Amino acid sequence: MGESDLRVGLVIVSHSAKIAEGVVELATQMAPDTRIVAAGGTDDGRIGTSFDLISEAITRADAGVGVAILCDLGSAILTAETALDFLDDEIRSRVAIADAPVVEGAVAAAVAAQTGGDLAAVLDAAATANTGAASDAPSTPETAPGATVEGGDYSRTLELVNKDGLHARPAADLVKLAATFDAPVTVNGTNARSLLGIMALGLTRGTAVTIAAPDTPDGRTAVDGVADLIESGFGEV
């Protein structure tokens, strides 16, 4: 089995083949080991949706651990629902349509799938796009540069050095790293596992970034790991 065989797959349904392919291209940048399949347009290349293309895409995306479908318009959802109705019960049980906008939802879902999230976690990640900068972690107060312990948290504050700031690719790298730790980590008070939340911070070069987690061995390791990634410039410096 390859890496993608361990991950939930994604199907991008759009009335436009070009839109579906573009979303796949974008999401794949964040999740290179995840099966993300486009199902855009009609069978003959016109604007619309196709039962057959969606059904084929589900088959291609399915590695046996789940498939999340993201759709651009209401009629795309109807076509996807029809495709689901014709699946075998065993396959149907692990396929679901995400309640999320197709672009933002696909990016968030792809990162969740890349980090090994199950179908429920991938659907939840996609749904954060409905609220913008979703965060399920408490705010963390600003701290002075260096490492501090305050209010039971271990935190470090440093300067973002990336020329283009924390744009999509480094943000995805940060989120994927944060997901490897058991401790909840925040970046300027935002859940470090929420890609859309991190991107919504709009962090630019020179911005002070505070990483915080509970003052436990895993929390300290998590903060130091994320801080080291940020200090490295994500390979862009």
Summary of the structure (lengths in Angstrom):
residues: 237
radius of gyration: 19.1
end to end distance: 35.1
largest distance: 61.6
contacts: 842
relative contact order: 0.13
helix: 44%
strand: 18%
